[in-house]
Amino acid sequence: MTRGYWYCLYCEIELMPQHVTNDECCVECGHPVQWNSLEQHPKYGKWIKVNDELPIRDEYVLILMKTKEYFIGEYKGAYGWRFDDFTCNDREVLCWMPLPEPPEVEPDDV
């Protein structure tokens, strides 16, 4: 499955995987949900302020520090952010952005 997110058309909200039943229905309303690729997300390719929204825990994202340095790392919830064997708290991170899907490359293309 490609990277993406679950969306309930009835509730009009994004859902975490634990809020989707085995038969792909929303646990809140019981209506079917759809899987959307990351590229379909309205915030795809845009910086998201950490004060507005945090990424899904343990998913790698592009991080912009307040020092204007960029890193690829992951959000670890109460443990803050982790990248390059370094951790920091939310006050040091300005924004984040989802990573794009990697290109499909044939072994002969490398």
A tleap script that builds the chain and sets N, CA, C and O, in Angstrom:
source leaprc.protein.ff14SB
mol = sequence {
  NMET THR ARG GLY TYR TRP TYR CYS LEU TYR
  CYS GLU ILE GLU LEU MET PRO GLN HIE VAL
  THR ASN ASP GLU CYS CYS VAL GLU CYS GLY
  HIE PRO VAL GLN TRP ASN SER LEU GLU GLN
  HIE PRO LYS TYR GLY LYS TRP ILE LYS VAL
  ASN ASP GLU LEU PRO ILE ARG ASP GLU TYR
  VAL LEU ILE LEU MET LYS THR LYS GLU TYR
  PHE ILE GLY GLU TYR LYS GLY ALA TYR GLY
  TRP ARG PHE ASP ASP PHE THR CYS ASN ASP
  ARG GLU VAL LEU CYS TRP MET PRO LEU PRO
  GLU PRO PRO GLU VAL GLU PRO ASP ASP CVAL
}
set mol.1.N position { 0.847 -1.176 0.000 }
set mol.1.CA position { 0.000 0.000 0.000 }
set mol.1.C position { 0.894 1.241 0.000 }
set mol.1.O position { 1.860 1.306 0.760 }
set mol.2.N position { 0.581 2.217 -0.839 }
set mol.2.CA position { 1.349 3.455 -0.879 }
set mol.2.C position { 1.062 4.283 0.371 }
set mol.2.O position { 0.064 4.071 1.059 }
set mol.3.N position { 1.951 5.224 0.649 }
set mol.3.CA position { 1.731 6.099 1.792 }
set mol.3.C position { 0.507 6.960 1.520 }
set mol.3.O position { 0.302 7.431 0.401 }
set mol.4.N position { -0.285 7.158 2.529 }
set mol.4.CA position { -1.492 7.946 2.365 }
set mol.4.C position { -2.227 8.097 3.670 }
set mol.4.O position { -1.634 8.048 4.748 }
set mol.5.N position { -3.541 8.282 3.560 }
set mol.5.CA position { -4.347 8.490 4.754 }
set mol.5.C position { -5.776 8.014 4.497 }
set mol.5.O position { -6.244 7.972 3.359 }
set mol.6.N position { -6.454 7.659 5.587 }
set mol.6.CA position { -7.851 7.258 5.524 }
set mol.6.C position { -8.711 8.500 5.663 }
set mol.6.O position { -8.380 9.412 6.420 }
set mol.7.N position { -9.821 8.535 4.928 }
set mol.7.CA position { -10.732 9.682 4.979 }
set mol.7.C position { -12.173 9.189 4.992 }
set mol.7.O position { -12.575 8.377 4.158 }
set mol.8.N position { -12.943 9.695 5.952 }
set mol.8.CA position { -14.364 9.353 6.023 }
set mol.8.C position { -15.147 10.429 5.277 }
set mol.8.O position { -15.141 11.595 5.672 }
set mol.9.N position { -15.822 10.034 4.196 }
set mol.9.CA position { -16.594 10.988 3.400 }
set mol.9.C position { -17.822 11.496 4.155 }
set mol.9.O position { -18.270 12.621 3.933 }
set mol.10.N position { -18.356 10.675 5.034 }
set mol.10.CA position { -19.545 11.073 5.785 }
set mol.10.C position { -19.192 12.087 6.876 }
set mol.10.O position { -19.836 13.130 6.984 }
set mol.11.N position { -18.173 11.785 7.684 }
set mol.11.CA position { -17.747 12.680 8.769 }
set mol.11.C position { -16.875 13.827 8.253 }
set mol.11.O position { -16.702 14.839 8.932 }
set mol.12.N position { -16.323 13.656 7.033 }
set mol.12.CA position { -15.412 14.618 6.420 }
set mol.12.C position { -14.193 14.890 7.292 }
set mol.12.O position { -13.821 16.038 7.538 }
set mol.13.N position { -13.580 13.794 7.754 }
set mol.13.CA position { -12.376 13.915 8.579 }
set mol.13.C position { -11.354 12.852 8.160 }
set mol.13.O position { -11.699 11.808 7.609 }
set mol.14.N position { -10.084 13.159 8.444 }
set mol.14.CA position { -9.025 12.170 8.285 }
set mol.14.C position { -9.076 11.247 9.491 }
set mol.14.O position { -9.451 11.657 10.590 }
set mol.15.N position { -8.693 9.994 9.271 }
set mol.15.CA position { -8.745 9.010 10.352 }
set mol.15.C position { -7.391 8.365 10.551 }
set mol.15.O position { -6.671 8.102 9.588 }
set mol.16.N position { -7.050 8.113 11.790 }
set mol.16.CA position { -5.879 7.315 12.114 }
set mol.16.C position { -6.244 5.856 11.822 }
set mol.16.O position { -7.419 5.492 11.879 }
set mol.17.N position { -5.246 5.017 11.511 }
set mol.17.CA position { -5.556 3.612 11.182 }
set mol.17.C position { -6.380 2.894 12.248 }
set mol.17.O position { -7.195 2.034 11.912 }
set mol.18.N position { -6.188 3.225 13.517 }
set mol.18.CA position { -6.945 2.549 14.571 }
set mol.18.C position { -8.423 2.959 14.589 }
set mol.18.O position { -9.221 2.356 15.307 }
set mol.19.N position { -8.795 3.982 13.805 }
set mol.19.CA position { -10.186 4.400 13.728 }
set mol.19.C position { -10.890 3.860 12.481 }
set mol.19.O position { -11.972 4.316 12.112 }
set mol.20.N position { -10.247 2.875 11.842 }
set mol.20.CA position { -10.821 2.231 10.663 }
set mol.20.C position { -10.994 0.752 10.992 }
set mol.20.O position { -10.059 0.093 11.445 }
set mol.21.N position { -12.196 0.241 10.760 }
set mol.21.CA position { -12.460 -1.164 11.060 }
set mol.21.C position { -11.822 -2.061 10.004 }
set mol.21.O position { -11.361 -1.582 8.968 }
set mol.22.N position { -11.800 -3.353 10.271 }
set mol.22.CA position { -11.217 -4.315 9.327 }
set mol.22.C position { -11.936 -4.326 7.986 }
set mol.22.O position { -11.331 -4.645 6.963 }
set mol.23.N position { -13.216 -3.982 7.978 }
set mol.23.CA position { -13.951 -3.924 6.713 }
set mol.23.C position { -13.978 -2.498 6.152 }
set mol.23.O position { -14.879 -2.144 5.392 }
set mol.24.N position { -12.990 -1.683 6.529 }
set mol.24.CA position { -12.767 -0.330 6.013 }
set mol.24.C position { -13.963 0.588 6.209 }
set mol.24.O position { -14.453 1.210 5.266 }
set mol.25.N position { -14.427 0.660 7.461 }
set mol.25.CA position { -15.484 1.585 7.841 }
set mol.25.C position { -14.990 2.466 8.980 }
set mol.25.O position { -14.084 2.087 9.722 }
set mol.26.N position { -15.587 3.634 9.112 }
set mol.26.CA position { -15.249 4.581 10.181 }
set mol.26.C position { -15.814 4.065 11.498 }
set mol.26.O position { -16.986 3.694 11.557 }
set mol.27.N position { -15.006 4.033 12.553 }
set mol.27.CA position { -15.505 3.560 13.840 }
set mol.27.C position { -16.461 4.564 14.469 }
set mol.27.O position { -17.236 4.197 15.352 }
set mol.28.N position { -16.425 5.829 14.033 }
set mol.28.CA position { -17.304 6.854 14.592 }
set mol.28.C position { -18.735 6.735 14.062 }
set mol.28.O position { -19.696 6.776 14.831 }
set mol.29.N position { -18.868 6.585 12.719 }
set mol.29.CA position { -20.202 6.611 12.116 }
set mol.29.C position { -20.597 5.291 11.452 }
set mol.29.O position { -21.775 5.063 11.179 }
set mol.30.N position { -19.613 4.421 11.191 }
set mol.30.CA position { -19.906 3.148 10.546 }
set mol.30.C position { -19.954 3.194 9.028 }
set mol.30.O position { -20.146 2.159 8.390 }
set mol.31.N position { -19.786 4.368 8.436 }
set mol.31.CA position { -19.812 4.501 6.982 }
set mol.31.C position { -18.468 4.078 6.384 }
set mol.31.O position { -17.451 4.102 7.076 }
set mol.32.N position { -18.455 3.696 5.117 }
set mol.32.CA position { -17.205 3.312 4.463 }
set mol.32.C position { -16.230 4.491 4.400 }
set mol.32.O position { -16.635 5.651 4.318 }
set mol.33.N position { -14.953 4.167 4.440 }
set mol.33.CA position { -13.909 5.176 4.319 }
set mol.33.C position { -13.121 4.900 3.045 }
set mol.33.O position { -13.212 3.814 2.473 }
set mol.34.N position { -12.350 5.887 2.606 }
set mol.34.CA position { -11.527 5.681 1.419 }
set mol.34.C position { -10.067 5.953 1.761 }
set mol.34.O position { -9.751 6.770 2.626 }
set mol.35.N position { -9.191 5.246 1.061 }
set mol.35.CA position { -7.752 5.426 1.198 }
set mol.35.C position { -7.298 6.397 0.122 }
set mol.35.O position { -7.546 6.164 -1.061 }
set mol.36.N position { -6.641 7.476 0.507 }
set mol.36.CA position { -6.139 8.455 -0.436 }
set mol.36.C position { -4.621 8.444 -0.413 }
set mol.36.O position { -4.007 8.323 0.647 }
set mol.37.N position { -4.026 8.570 -1.580 }
set mol.37.CA position { -2.566 8.664 -1.619 }
set mol.37.C position { -2.146 9.999 -1.025 }
set mol.37.O position { -2.928 10.950 -0.996 }
set mol.38.N position { -0.923 10.064 -0.558 }
set mol.38.CA position { -0.411 11.268 0.080 }
set mol.38.C position { -0.525 12.475 -0.847 }
set mol.38.O position { -0.790 13.584 -0.384 }
set mol.39.N position { -0.327 12.272 -2.152 }
set mol.39.CA position { -0.392 13.374 -3.103 }
set mol.39.C position { -1.775 14.010 -3.165 }
set mol.39.O position { -1.901 15.150 -3.614 }
set mol.40.N position { -2.810 13.307 -2.729 }
set mol.40.CA position { -4.167 13.834 -2.747 }
set mol.40.C position { -4.466 14.715 -1.538 }
set mol.40.O position { -5.490 15.398 -1.507 }
set mol.41.N position { -3.578 14.704 -0.543 }
set mol.41.CA position { -3.819 15.476 0.671 }
set mol.41.C position { -3.724 16.965 0.365 }
set mol.41.O position { -2.805 17.384 -0.337 }
set mol.42.N position { -4.656 17.779 0.877 }
set mol.42.CA position { -4.629 19.213 0.569 }
set mol.42.C position { -3.373 19.923 1.070 }
set mol.42.O position { -3.026 20.986 0.557 }
set mol.43.N position { -2.689 19.361 2.056 }
set mol.43.CA position { -1.475 19.989 2.578 }
set mol.43.C position { -0.201 19.403 1.984 }
set mol.43.O position { 0.897 19.783 2.389 }
set mol.44.N position { -0.329 18.492 1.037 }
set mol.44.CA position { 0.838 17.855 0.441 }
set mol.44.C position { 1.702 18.902 -0.249 }
set mol.44.O position { 1.202 19.718 -1.024 }
set mol.45.N position { 2.994 18.874 0.035 }
set mol.45.CA position { 3.931 19.811 -0.581 }
set mol.45.C position { 3.932 21.181 0.063 }
set mol.45.O position { 4.521 22.114 -0.482 }
set mol.46.N position { 3.287 21.325 1.210 }
set mol.46.CA position { 3.230 22.605 1.913 }
set mol.46.C position { 3.774 22.437 3.321 }
set mol.46.O position { 3.605 21.389 3.945 }
set mol.47.N position { 4.432 23.485 3.815 }
set mol.47.CA position { 4.932 23.467 5.193 }
set mol.47.C position { 3.770 23.563 6.166 }
set mol.47.O position { 2.829 24.329 5.956 }
set mol.48.N position { 3.845 22.776 7.232 }
set mol.48.CA position { 2.809 22.758 8.267 }
set mol.48.C position { 3.459 23.182 9.576 }
set mol.48.O position { 4.433 22.568 10.013 }
set mol.49.N position { 2.933 24.220 10.201 }
set mol.49.CA position { 3.483 24.694 11.467 }
set mol.49.C position { 3.176 23.679 12.566 }
set mol.49.O position { 2.079 23.123 12.618 }
set mol.50.N position { 4.155 23.444 13.443 }
set mol.50.CA position { 3.939 22.472 14.517 }
set mol.50.C position { 2.851 22.949 15.482 }
set mol.50.O position { 2.236 22.131 16.166 }
set mol.51.N position { 2.607 24.263 15.546 }
set mol.51.CA position { 1.525 24.772 16.399 }
set mol.51.C position { 0.159 24.446 15.813 }
set mol.51.O position { -0.835 24.410 16.538 }
set mol.52.N position { 0.103 24.203 14.484 }
set mol.52.CA position { -1.167 23.900 13.828 }
set mol.52.C position { -1.475 22.408 13.802 }
set mol.52.O position { -2.620 21.996 13.990 }
set mol.53.N position { -0.439 21.603 13.566 }
set mol.53.CA position { -0.651 20.154 13.406 }
set mol.53.C position { 0.678 19.427 13.543 }
set mol.53.O position { 1.718 19.940 13.131 }
set mol.54.N position { 0.643 18.247 14.112 }
set mol.54.CA position { 1.834 17.405 14.218 }
set mol.54.C position { 1.682 16.205 13.293 }
set mol.54.O position { 0.563 15.760 13.040 }
set mol.55.N position { 2.786 15.679 12.789 }
set mol.55.CA position { 2.678 14.511 11.893 }
set mol.55.C position { 2.288 13.253 12.652 }
set mol.55.O position { 2.302 13.222 13.883 }
set mol.56.N position { 1.945 12.229 11.905 }
set mol.56.CA position { 1.669 10.928 12.507 }
set mol.56.C position { 2.949 10.445 13.169 }
set mol.56.O position { 4.029 10.532 12.585 }
set mol.57.N position { 2.828 9.947 14.366 }
set mol.57.CA position { 3.990 9.487 15.120 }
set mol.57.C position { 4.754 8.409 14.352 }
set mol.57.O position { 4.149 7.515 13.760 }
set mol.58.N position { 6.087 8.499 14.366 }
set mol.58.CA position { 7.019 7.547 13.760 }
set mol.58.C position { 7.025 7.571 12.235 }
set mol.58.O position { 7.629 6.694 11.616 }
set mol.59.N position { 6.375 8.546 11.615 }
set mol.59.CA position { 6.429 8.678 10.155 }
set mol.59.C position { 7.487 9.724 9.812 }
set mol.59.O position { 7.487 10.818 10.376 }
set mol.60.N position { 8.383 9.391 8.891 }
set mol.60.CA position { 9.451 10.318 8.520 }
set mol.60.C position { 8.906 11.486 7.718 }
set mol.60.O position { 8.097 11.312 6.806 }
set mol.61.N position { 9.369 12.693 8.077 }
set mol.61.CA position { 8.957 13.932 7.428 }
set mol.61.C position { 10.174 14.834 7.269 }
set mol.61.O position { 11.226 14.589 7.860 }
set mol.62.N position { 10.017 15.875 6.468 }
set mol.62.CA position { 11.037 16.904 6.349 }
set mol.62.C position { 10.782 17.915 7.462 }
set mol.62.O position { 9.660 18.392 7.632 }
set mol.63.N position { 11.830 18.240 8.218 }
set mol.63.CA position { 11.711 19.116 9.384 }
set mol.63.C position { 12.488 20.405 9.130 }
set mol.63.O position { 13.627 20.366 8.665 }
set mol.64.N position { 11.876 21.538 9.431 }
set mol.64.CA position { 12.546 22.833 9.366 }
set mol.64.C position { 12.707 23.340 10.792 }
set mol.64.O position { 11.731 23.584 11.501 }
set mol.65.N position { 13.966 23.492 11.193 }
set mol.65.CA position { 14.276 23.975 12.544 }
set mol.65.C position { 14.165 25.497 12.590 }
set mol.65.O position { 14.187 26.156 11.550 }
set mol.66.N position { 14.048 26.044 13.776 }
set mol.66.CA position { 14.019 27.501 13.919 }
set mol.66.C position { 15.340 28.122 13.497 }
set mol.66.O position { 15.398 29.319 13.215 }
set mol.67.N position { 16.403 27.325 13.450 }
set mol.67.CA position { 17.715 27.797 12.981 }
set mol.67.C position { 17.789 27.812 11.462 }
set mol.67.O position { 18.828 28.156 10.899 }
set mol.68.N position { 16.678 27.434 10.776 }
set mol.68.CA position { 16.569 27.346 9.312 }
set mol.68.C position { 17.341 26.161 8.736 }
set mol.68.O position { 17.616 26.134 7.536 }
set mol.69.N position { 17.696 25.180 9.571 }
set mol.69.CA position { 18.327 23.938 9.102 }
set mol.69.C position { 17.218 22.945 8.762 }
set mol.69.O position { 16.164 22.935 9.398 }
set mol.70.N position { 17.467 22.112 7.754 }
set mol.70.CA position { 16.521 21.080 7.332 }
set mol.70.C position { 17.041 19.704 7.734 }
set mol.70.O position { 18.242 19.441 7.673 }
set mol.71.N position { 16.125 18.833 8.144 }
set mol.71.CA position { 16.472 17.456 8.472 }
set mol.71.C position { 15.318 16.554 8.056 }
set mol.71.O position { 14.173 16.997 7.966 }
set mol.72.N position { 15.624 15.300 7.807 }
set mol.72.CA position { 14.582 14.292 7.671 }
set mol.72.C position { 14.574 13.537 8.985 }
set mol.72.O position { 15.597 13.010 9.422 }
set mol.73.N position { 13.425 13.494 9.598 }
set mol.73.CA position { 13.321 12.859 10.901 }
set mol.73.C position { 11.901 12.408 11.154 }
set mol.73.O position { 11.068 12.363 10.249 }
set mol.74.N position { 11.645 12.073 12.413 }
set mol.74.CA position { 10.323 11.564 12.772 }
set mol.74.C position { 9.866 12.180 14.075 }
set mol.74.O position { 10.679 12.529 14.930 }
set mol.75.N position { 8.568 12.309 14.222 }
set mol.75.CA position { 7.965 12.815 15.444 }
set mol.75.C position { 7.733 11.637 16.372 }
set mol.75.O position { 7.160 10.628 15.961 }
set mol.76.N position { 8.175 11.753 17.633 }
set mol.76.CA position { 8.107 10.641 18.579 }
set mol.76.C position { 7.126 10.906 19.717 }
set mol.76.O position { 7.252 10.320 20.792 }
set mol.77.N position { 6.155 11.780 19.492 }
set mol.77.CA position { 5.155 12.061 20.524 }
set mol.77.C position { 5.767 12.794 21.703 }
set mol.77.O position { 6.428 13.818 21.529 }
set mol.78.N position { 5.548 12.274 22.899 }
set mol.78.CA position { 6.053 12.911 24.122 }
set mol.78.C position { 7.574 13.005 24.148 }
set mol.78.O position { 8.132 13.788 24.916 }
set mol.79.N position { 8.249 12.215 23.317 }
set mol.79.CA position { 9.713 12.229 23.276 }
set mol.79.C position { 10.262 13.302 22.334 }
set mol.79.O position { 11.479 13.446 22.216 }
set mol.80.N position { 9.392 14.053 21.665 }
set mol.80.CA position { 9.838 15.106 20.765 }
set mol.80.C position { 10.135 14.602 19.370 }
set mol.80.O position { 9.444 13.719 18.861 }
set mol.81.N position { 11.161 15.161 18.752 }
set mol.81.CA position { 11.558 14.850 17.381 }
set mol.81.C position { 12.886 14.135 17.382 }
set mol.81.O position { 13.739 14.415 18.224 }
set mol.82.N position { 13.082 13.204 16.443 }
set mol.82.CA position { 14.330 12.439 16.365 }
set mol.82.C position { 14.837 12.449 14.929 }
set mol.82.O position { 14.094 12.173 13.987 }
set mol.83.N position { 16.132 12.775 14.781 }
set mol.83.CA position { 16.801 12.723 13.485 }
set mol.83.C position { 18.295 12.681 13.722 }
set mol.83.O position { 18.800 13.284 14.669 }
set mol.84.N position { 18.999 11.971 12.862 }
set mol.84.CA position { 20.467 11.875 12.957 }
set mol.84.C position { 20.945 11.560 14.379 }
set mol.84.O position { 21.888 12.188 14.862 }
set mol.85.N position { 20.311 10.601 15.051 }
set mol.85.CA position { 20.665 10.232 16.429 }
set mol.85.C position { 20.598 11.414 17.384 }
set mol.85.O position { 21.317 11.450 18.383 }
set mol.86.N position { 19.746 12.372 17.084 }
set mol.86.CA position { 19.584 13.574 17.892 }
set mol.86.C position { 18.098 13.750 18.165 }
set mol.86.O position { 17.276 13.489 17.287 }
set mol.87.N position { 17.745 14.182 19.350 }
set mol.87.CA position { 16.352 14.467 19.661 }
set mol.87.C position { 16.222 15.926 20.088 }
set mol.87.O position { 17.159 16.514 20.629 }
set mol.88.N position { 15.068 16.487 19.842 }
set mol.88.CA position { 14.801 17.857 20.273 }
set mol.88.C position { 13.323 17.976 20.613 }
set mol.88.O position { 12.537 17.079 20.310 }
set mol.89.N position { 12.949 19.077 21.239 }
set mol.89.CA position { 11.547 19.262 21.604 }
set mol.89.C position { 10.825 20.117 20.572 }
set mol.89.O position { 11.435 20.625 19.632 }
set mol.90.N position { 9.531 20.269 20.759 }
set mol.90.CA position { 8.706 20.996 19.796 }
set mol.90.C position { 9.102 22.463 19.671 }
set mol.90.O position { 8.882 23.069 18.622 }
set mol.91.N position { 9.676 23.041 20.711 }
set mol.91.CA position { 10.032 24.465 20.665 }
set mol.91.C position { 11.154 24.754 19.676 }
set mol.91.O position { 11.318 25.896 19.248 }
set mol.92.N position { 11.932 23.732 19.306 }
set mol.92.CA position { 13.049 23.922 18.381 }
set mol.92.C position { 12.655 23.713 16.922 }
set mol.92.O position { 13.392 24.102 16.016 }
set mol.93.N position { 11.496 23.099 16.694 }
set mol.93.CA position { 11.031 22.800 15.336 }
set mol.93.C position { 10.003 23.845 14.936 }
set mol.93.O position { 9.071 24.130 15.688 }
set mol.94.N position { 10.175 24.412 13.756 }
set mol.94.CA position { 9.263 25.443 13.256 }
set mol.94.C position { 8.121 24.824 12.453 }
set mol.94.O position { 6.948 25.073 12.731 }
set mol.95.N position { 8.484 24.002 11.437 }
set mol.95.CA position { 7.501 23.416 10.521 }
set mol.95.C position { 7.933 22.011 10.122 }
set mol.95.O position { 9.056 21.587 10.394 }
set mol.96.N position { 7.031 21.308 9.480 }
set mol.96.CA position { 7.324 19.996 8.908 }
set mol.96.C position { 6.534 19.847 7.617 }
set mol.96.O position { 5.570 20.572 7.371 }
set mol.97.N position { 6.964 18.885 6.792 }
set mol.97.CA position { 6.300 18.626 5.516 }
set mol.97.C position { 6.375 17.129 5.229 }
set mol.97.O position { 7.423 16.518 5.439 }
set mol.98.N position { 5.275 16.520 4.749 }
set mol.98.CA position { 5.346 15.102 4.377 }
set mol.98.C position { 6.369 14.886 3.274 }
set mol.98.O position { 6.550 15.746 2.413 }
set mol.99.N position { 7.036 13.741 3.298 }
set mol.99.CA position { 7.983 13.391 2.245 }
set mol.99.C position { 7.221 12.859 1.031 }
set mol.99.O position { 6.177 12.227 1.188 }
set mol.100.N position { 7.724 13.103 -0.157 }
set mol.100.CA position { 7.064 12.550 -1.348 }
set mol.100.C position { 7.319 11.055 -1.460 }
set mol.100.O position { 8.228 10.518 -0.827 }
set mol.101.N position { 6.516 10.400 -2.261 }
set mol.101.CA position { 6.741 8.987 -2.559 }
set mol.101.C position { 8.054 8.857 -3.325 }
set mol.101.O position { 8.348 9.708 -4.164 }
set mol.102.N position { 8.849 7.828 -3.067 }
set mol.102.CA position { 10.064 7.644 -3.861 }
set mol.102.C position { 9.708 7.251 -5.287 }
set mol.102.O position { 8.660 6.648 -5.519 }
set mol.103.N position { 10.570 7.586 -6.247 }
set mol.103.CA position { 10.265 7.213 -7.631 }
set mol.103.C position { 10.375 5.707 -7.831 }
set mol.103.O position { 11.096 5.017 -7.110 }
set mol.104.N position { 9.660 5.226 -8.806 }
set mol.104.CA position { 9.769 3.812 -9.149 }
set mol.104.C position { 10.982 3.669 -10.061 }
set mol.104.O position { 10.981 4.162 -11.189 }
set mol.105.N position { 12.012 2.993 -9.569 }
set mol.105.CA position { 13.260 2.847 -10.294 }
set mol.105.C position { 13.512 1.371 -10.550 }
set mol.105.O position { 13.425 0.549 -9.638 }
set mol.106.N position { 13.819 1.047 -11.777 }
set mol.106.CA position { 14.182 -0.321 -12.135 }
set mol.106.C position { 15.634 -0.567 -11.737 }
set mol.106.O position { 16.431 0.371 -11.779 }
set mol.107.N position { 16.012 -1.781 -11.356 }
set mol.107.CA position { 17.401 -2.068 -10.987 }
set mol.107.C position { 18.409 -1.667 -12.071 }
set mol.107.O position { 19.536 -1.283 -11.756 }
set mol.108.N position { 18.008 -1.753 -13.345 }
set mol.108.CA position { 18.920 -1.407 -14.436 }
set mol.108.C position { 19.138 0.104 -14.531 }
set mol.108.O position { 20.110 0.547 -15.142 }
set mol.109.N position { 18.238 0.906 -13.931 }
set mol.109.CA position { 18.339 2.359 -14.004 }
set mol.109.C position { 19.374 2.924 -13.034 }
set mol.109.O position { 19.766 4.084 -13.158 }
set mol.110.N position { 19.810 2.135 -12.090 }
set mol.110.CA position { 20.716 2.650 -11.048 }
set mol.110.C position { 22.120 2.730 -11.567 }
set mol.110.O position { 23.024 3.139 -10.839 }
savepdb mol mol.pdb
quit
